[in-house]
Amino acid sequence: MLCQECQQRQATLHFTKIINGEKTEFHICDTCAKDKGEYIPGSNSFSIHQLLSGLLDVDQPISSSGSGFMKPRAELRCESCGMTYRQFAEIGRFGCSNCYKTFNEKLDPIFRRIHSGNSVHGGKVPRRIGKDLHVHKEIERLKQQMQEFINSEEFEQAAKIRDKIRSLEKSLNDKKEG
Amino acid sequence: MSLRNFISEAISPWMKNEGPDADIVLSSRVRLARNLSKPPFPIAASKEQLEEVIDLVNKKCVTHTHRKFGELELLRMEDMKKNEKRVLVEKHLISPNLSDESKAGAVLLSEDESLSIMINEEDHFRIQVLLSGFQLTEGLRYANEIDDWMEDKVDFAFTENRGYLTSCPTNVGTGLRASVMMHLPALVITRQMNRILPAINQLGLVVRGIYGEGSEALGNLFQISNQITLGKSEEDIVDDLRSVVSQLIQQERAARESLLQQSKLQIEDRVFRSFGLLSYSRTMESKEAAQHLSNVRLGIDMGLIDNVSGNILNELMILTQPGFLQQYAGEILSPEQRDQRRASLIRERLKLEN
C-alpha cells in the first residue's frame, strides 16, 4: 500500500483514530509520519504523538537515501516568548498569545482534530476589544485604498483617506489612555 | 468547634441541595479560560511576570465591588497553609494544579463561594461559577457577566479567527467548559451506565467519575462536560450539554421507578443496610463511605427514608475528605485516624438530624 500523504513511498505505519465516534484510518510512510506526528499535540498522558516520536527517534535507513524530501525546514520560533514549534509539539501548550500567530500555518489541522473539524471561532466577541477589531480592520482597508490612489497618482484622494486613518488611529489611542 | 458550626462554615451554596432537579444534578459549573494579551502564559512566564498579573487584578478588580457577587477576596497560594489549600481543592474552588504547581498562583473568591477566579493556573484566568442543582444557563450568564466586567479592565488575548487564546489548544475559542455533577445510582444498579457512557462520548461530551480514579465512579457521582470549545457558540455548547443532561435525568427517574416496582425489598434492604453502617461504624474508608452515602441519598430521594435531609450526600462527600477531616480535627491525621474520624463525623452528622 502506498502512503496516503505523499503517494510515493510504501506505507509502513497504520493507525486508526476515533474522535467523537468518527473513525479515521491512517496509512502513512515513515517520512510523512514524522511530519504528521508534530501535529498531534502531546499531553501529560501518553499520547499517540509520543508513541510516534518514540518509534521515529531511531534513525531509519530510508531517510538517508531520500535526501531531497528530508531537508529539515527552518524551525518556527515565537519571537515573543521564545517557544519553538518543537517545544510546543512536545508539551502541547502555547507559550503566549503571539505563538498563535507564529505557528498559525500549522494550527488548522491540529484544531480540526481536537475540535471535531472546527478551526474557526464561532462564539463570543469581547465588547471592548471587539470594537477595536472592527476599527483595525477598517484602517487596514483604508490603507489599501490609499495605496491604490497613490499608485494611480490621485494624491488629493489619498490625502483625504490618510486623514481618516489618522483620526481612527487617534480614537484607538485615546481609548487606551482613557 | 461544634459540628453544626463547622458544617455551616464549611458548606458552600452549591452543596445546599437547592435549585432545579437537585435530587439528581448536584451542581452545575461553568468555567471560562482567559489570558492577557501581553504577558506570556503561565507555562512560559517568569515568577515576576506572574506576580504582575496578580498585582494587575488586585489593583483593577479587587477594589471594585461586583454587583452580584459582592466583594472579592484575593488569596495567594504562597500565603496559605498546605491544608487550607487542600480544603479549597476539596470544595472544588481551586484545582490541585493551582495549589501545588503554579509559580505564583492566587484565587479571587466571592463571599458565597459561587464565583472563583483562579489566577496563573494553566491560563492567566479561569473564571468559574459553581451553582447547586441544574442551572447551566444561569451559570453561563453569570460567568459571561464576570467576563465582561473583567474585560472592561484588562486586555484579553483574542483574535477574530481563533477566539479567546488559551495555553492548551483544547480550550481555544470560547474557553468554555460547562459541566454538571450527577448522582445516577439507579442507572448504575440497573447496569445501564455501561450502555449510556459510550453514547454520550459520541456526542462530543466527556463523562468521568468525580471522586474515583479512571472510569470508577465513587458514590455513583458522574461529571459530564463538553469537550469541544472551538467553532460553536457558548449558548450552543451549553444547550447541547443541557439536552443530554435532561435525558439522563429522565432515564434515572425511570430507572428509580422501575426499581421501586420490581425490586422494592432489595432496594429497601440495600438502603437501610447502608444507613445502619453509616449510623454505627467506628472506622470507614472514603470509598466505603461514598457508596453508603449514595445508597442513603437514593433512599431519601425515593421516599424510603424520610427523617434525613437530602443534602447529606453533597455535604458529607465534601466533609469526609482528608483535608476537611484534618481541619475539623485541627491536626494532621494518619490514614487510620482519618478513617476513624470519618466514621465518627458521619455518626454525629446523622444524629443532628433527629
HADDOCK unambig.tbl for C-alpha pairs under 7 A between the chains (distance, minus, plus):
assign (segid A and resid 20 and name CA) (segid B and resid 201 and name CA) 6.19 0.50 0.50
assign (segid A and resid 20 and name CA) (segid B and resid 202 and name CA) 4.51 0.50 0.50
assign (segid A and resid 20 and name CA) (segid B and resid 203 and name CA) 6.33 0.50 0.50
assign (segid A and resid 20 and name CA) (segid B and resid 204 and name CA) 5.31 0.50 0.50
assign (segid A and resid 21 and name CA) (segid B and resid 202 and name CA) 4.86 0.50 0.50
assign (segid A and resid 81 and name CA) (segid B and resid 40 and name CA) 6.30 0.50 0.50
assign (segid A and resid 81 and name CA) (segid B and resid 44 and name CA) 6.86 0.50 0.50
assign (segid A and resid 92 and name CA) (segid B and resid 168 and name CA) 6.52 0.50 0.50
assign (segid A and resid 93 and name CA) (segid B and resid 167 and name CA) 5.14 0.50 0.50
assign (segid A and resid 93 and name CA) (segid B and resid 168 and name CA) 4.66 0.50 0.50
assign (segid A and resid 93 and name CA) (segid B and resid 169 and name CA) 6.79 0.50 0.50
assign (segid A and resid 94 and name CA) (segid B and resid 167 and name CA) 4.71 0.50 0.50
assign (segid A and resid 94 and name CA) (segid B and resid 168 and name CA) 6.25 0.50 0.50
assign (segid A and resid 95 and name CA) (segid B and resid 40 and name CA) 5.94 0.50 0.50
assign (segid A and resid 95 and name CA) (segid B and resid 41 and name CA) 5.39 0.50 0.50
assign (segid A and resid 95 and name CA) (segid B and resid 43 and name CA) 6.28 0.50 0.50
assign (segid A and resid 95 and name CA) (segid B and resid 44 and name CA) 5.07 0.50 0.50
assign (segid A and resid 95 and name CA) (segid B and resid 167 and name CA) 6.54 0.50 0.50
assign (segid A and resid 96 and name CA) (segid B and resid 40 and name CA) 4.33 0.50 0.50
assign (segid A and resid 96 and name CA) (segid B and resid 41 and name CA) 4.89 0.50 0.50
assign (segid A and resid 97 and name CA) (segid B and resid 37 and name CA) 6.02 0.50 0.50
assign (segid A and resid 97 and name CA) (segid B and resid 157 and name CA) 6.20 0.50 0.50
assign (segid A and resid 97 and name CA) (segid B and resid 165 and name CA) 6.28 0.50 0.50
assign (segid A and resid 111 and name CA) (segid B and resid 169 and name CA) 6.99 0.50 0.50
assign (segid A and resid 114 and name CA) (segid B and resid 170 and name CA) 6.40 0.50 0.50
assign (segid A and resid 115 and name CA) (segid B and resid 228 and name CA) 5.00 0.50 0.50
assign (segid A and resid 115 and name CA) (segid B and resid 229 and name CA) 6.79 0.50 0.50
assign (segid A and resid 115 and name CA) (segid B and resid 230 and name CA) 5.99 0.50 0.50
assign (segid A and resid 118 and name CA) (segid B and resid 230 and name CA) 6.16 0.50 0.50
assign (segid A and resid 118 and name CA) (segid B and resid 231 and name CA) 5.16 0.50 0.50
assign (segid A and resid 119 and name CA) (segid B and resid 230 and name CA) 6.64 0.50 0.50
assign (segid A and resid 119 and name CA) (segid B and resid 231 and name CA) 6.47 0.50 0.50
assign (segid A and resid 120 and name CA) (segid B and resid 161 and name CA) 5.34 0.50 0.50
assign (segid A and resid 120 and name CA) (segid B and resid 162 and name CA) 5.44 0.50 0.50
assign (segid A and resid 120 and name CA) (segid B and resid 230 and name CA) 6.63 0.50 0.50
assign (segid A and resid 120 and name CA) (segid B and resid 231 and name CA) 5.41 0.50 0.50
assign (segid A and resid 121 and name CA) (segid B and resid 161 and name CA) 5.61 0.50 0.50
assign (segid A and resid 121 and name CA) (segid B and resid 162 and name CA) 4.87 0.50 0.50
assign (segid A and resid 121 and name CA) (segid B and resid 163 and name CA) 4.99 0.50 0.50
assign (segid A and resid 121 and name CA) (segid B and resid 173 and name CA) 5.09 0.50 0.50
assign (segid A and resid 121 and name CA) (segid B and resid 230 and name CA) 5.41 0.50 0.50
assign (segid A and resid 121 and name CA) (segid B and resid 231 and name CA) 4.64 0.50 0.50
assign (segid A and resid 122 and name CA) (segid B and resid 230 and name CA) 6.86 0.50 0.50
assign (segid A and resid 122 and name CA) (segid B and resid 231 and name CA) 4.48 0.50 0.50
assign (segid A and resid 122 and name CA) (segid B and resid 232 and name CA) 5.00 0.50 0.50
assign (segid A and resid 122 and name CA) (segid B and resid 233 and name CA) 5.26 0.50 0.50
assign (segid A and resid 123 and name CA) (segid B and resid 174 and name CA) 5.96 0.50 0.50
assign (segid A and resid 123 and name CA) (segid B and resid 232 and name CA) 5.98 0.50 0.50
assign (segid A and resid 123 and name CA) (segid B and resid 233 and name CA) 3.83 0.50 0.50
assign (segid A and resid 123 and name CA) (segid B and resid 234 and name CA) 5.78 0.50 0.50
assign (segid A and resid 124 and name CA) (segid B and resid 174 and name CA) 6.77 0.50 0.50
assign (segid A and resid 124 and name CA) (segid B and resid 233 and name CA) 6.76 0.50 0.50
assign (segid A and resid 124 and name CA) (segid B and resid 234 and name CA) 6.99 0.50 0.50
assign (segid A and resid 128 and name CA) (segid B and resid 152 and name CA) 6.77 0.50 0.50
